[in-house]
């Protein structure tokens, strides 16, 4: 099914509205283009409703949150809900400050989200309203491992039921659940953590995938997660000895550009629990 999902993205070329952070905005745009979709970046509250109206999906990222964009996020999210457009929330760094934490909870309360994507520490903050993150990275002690996998799957399923959205927890092992089923995904490489913004890029990618496959939100989210991880693997294989993380970032985007449905179907590493 992943082949069909990616083929739909390339065929339908969904337009994705991104209210994202200024650290990774260019990479997010390029990843969306690389998969066959189209990005638009707009965060002024005077135009976000209009921009959301002409788009197929909305990606909200709180990575460089400021008071000006909070209103924009709410307005765009409400408009997307009115139009039945999918909405993705990336709660970057939730738990690091009260502003981020309160904003994330407010967005979850007032916007019907299709997908929430974050690292395990961020999702735990949202689920339990406690804990913290190490900057915008997951705490080491929270990592999903083979040893705690069953427990983490149960946690993600329960939170997905609670928020009535697909929840994607990304890390060394990725978990994607709608509350009933959970994709356990093992694509990717440890080197992906050396790049700022792979998570932000993935949230843009997920928005593109679900915008083109609105009847299969869970499967489209899992397909996007597999695509990103597979791109990381391909990029690593193509690295030369003298190259570092800046080149690796570009090679990931190049890999996404060249991944088609057949490559994804063959390279995706997952099981359903």
Buried (B, 14 or more C-beta within 10 A) or exposed (E): EBBBBBBBBEEBBBBBBBBBBEBBBEBBBBBBBBBBBBBBBBBEBEEBBEBBBEBBBBBBBBBBBEEEBBEBBBBBBBBBBEEEBBBBBBBBBBBBEEBBBEBBBEBBEEBBBBBBBBBBBBBBBBBEEEBBBBEBBBBEEBBBEEEBBEEBBEBBBEBBBEBEBBBBBBBBBBBBBBBEBBBBBBBBBEBBBEBBBBBBBBBBBBBBBBBBBBEBBBBBBBBBBBBBBBBBBBBBEBBEEEEEEEBBBBBBBBBBBEBEBEBBBEBBBBEEB
